[in-house]
Amino acid sequence: MGFLDKVKETASKVSEKAKEGVETGKERIEEARLKRQIEGLEREIGALVVMQRRGSAPEDADAQIDAKIAEIADAERQIAEAAAQDEAGGSGDSQGGAPDAPEAPAD
């Protein structure tokens, strides 16, 4: 193998490692975003429960809580799927981003 062949091979390996690093960074950013989303939803649920206990909750509070719990479950599923892909050695985002949050049904 000639010198130029070795240089090309090394450059190719470096390029591949850089792509893997970028992908890992994107996955970590997405996971952090999903965790922040979950925390926000949990705070909203807590606020609704407090309002229920005080008698000042909207009439559809139970439906809003159920919708937020479903959103949390979806975000947790996305995190788990990404972790499973990492463990399997797969990379890439098959999610295409997080879906829009469903609106709570009106009573």
C-alpha positions as CSV (number, residue, x, y, z in Angstrom):
1,M,0.0,0.0,0.0
2,G,1.4,3.3,-1.0
3,F,1.7,6.4,1.1
4,L,-1.2,8.2,-0.6
5,D,-3.4,5.1,-0.1
6,K,-2.6,5.2,3.6
7,V,-3.4,8.9,3.7
8,K,-6.7,8.4,2.0
9,E,-7.6,5.5,4.3
10,T,-6.7,7.6,7.4
11,A,-8.7,10.5,6.1
12,S,-11.7,8.3,5.5
13,K,-11.5,6.9,9.0
14,V,-11.2,10.4,10.5
15,S,-14.2,11.5,8.5
16,E,-16.3,8.6,9.7
17,K,-15.4,9.2,13.3
18,A,-16.3,12.9,13.0
19,K,-19.7,11.9,11.5
20,E,-20.3,9.5,14.4
21,G,-19.4,12.3,16.9
22,V,-21.9,14.7,15.3
23,E,-24.6,12.1,15.4
24,T,-23.9,11.3,19.0
25,G,-24.2,15.0,19.8
26,K,-27.5,15.3,18.0
27,E,-28.9,12.3,19.9
28,R,-27.8,13.8,23.3
29,I,-29.4,17.2,22.4
30,E,-32.7,15.4,21.5
31,E,-32.6,13.4,24.7
32,A,-32.1,16.5,26.8
33,R,-34.9,18.2,24.9
34,L,-37.3,15.3,25.6
35,K,-36.3,15.3,29.3
36,R,-37.0,19.0,29.6
37,Q,-40.3,18.5,27.9
38,I,-41.2,15.7,30.5
39,E,-40.2,18.0,33.4
40,G,-42.4,20.8,32.0
41,L,-45.3,18.4,31.6
42,E,-44.9,17.1,35.2
43,R,-45.0,20.7,36.5
44,E,-48.2,21.4,34.5
45,I,-49.8,18.2,35.9
46,G,-48.8,19.3,39.4
47,A,-50.3,22.7,39.0
48,L,-53.5,21.1,37.7
49,V,-53.7,18.8,40.8
50,V,-53.1,21.7,43.1
51,M,-55.9,23.6,41.4
52,Q,-58.2,20.6,41.7
53,R,-57.5,20.3,45.4
54,R,-58.2,24.0,45.9
55,G,-61.4,23.7,43.8
56,S,-60.2,26.1,41.1
57,A,-59.3,23.7,38.3
58,P,-60.9,23.9,34.9
59,E,-63.7,21.4,34.3
60,D,-61.5,19.4,31.9
61,A,-58.6,19.1,34.3
62,D,-58.7,15.3,34.4
63,A,-58.6,15.2,30.6
64,Q,-55.7,17.6,30.5
65,I,-53.8,15.5,33.0
66,D,-54.5,12.3,31.0
67,A,-53.2,14.0,27.8
68,K,-50.1,15.2,29.5
69,I,-49.4,11.8,30.9
70,A,-49.7,10.4,27.4
71,E,-47.2,13.0,26.2
72,I,-44.8,11.9,28.9
73,A,-45.2,8.3,28.0
74,D,-44.5,9.1,24.3
75,A,-41.3,11.1,25.2
76,E,-40.1,8.3,27.5
77,R,-40.7,5.8,24.7
78,Q,-38.6,7.9,22.3
79,I,-35.8,8.1,24.9
80,A,-35.9,4.3,25.4
81,E,-35.9,3.7,21.7
82,A,-32.9,5.9,21.2
83,A,-31.1,4.1,24.1
84,A,-31.9,0.7,22.6
85,Q,-30.5,1.9,19.2
86,D,-27.3,3.1,20.9
87,E,-26.9,-0.3,22.7
88,A,-27.5,-2.1,19.4
89,G,-24.8,0.0,17.8
90,G,-27.2,1.7,15.5
91,S,-27.1,5.4,14.8
92,G,-29.4,7.7,13.0
93,D,-32.8,9.2,14.0
94,S,-35.7,7.2,12.8
95,Q,-38.0,9.5,14.8
96,G,-37.8,12.4,12.5
97,G,-38.3,14.7,15.5
98,A,-40.9,14.7,18.2
99,P,-44.5,14.7,17.2
100,D,-46.7,17.7,18.0
101,A,-48.3,17.3,21.3
102,P,-52.0,16.3,21.1
103,E,-54.5,18.7,22.6
104,A,-56.5,17.6,25.5
105,P,-60.1,16.7,24.6
106,A,-62.7,19.2,25.7
107,D,-65.5,18.2,28.0
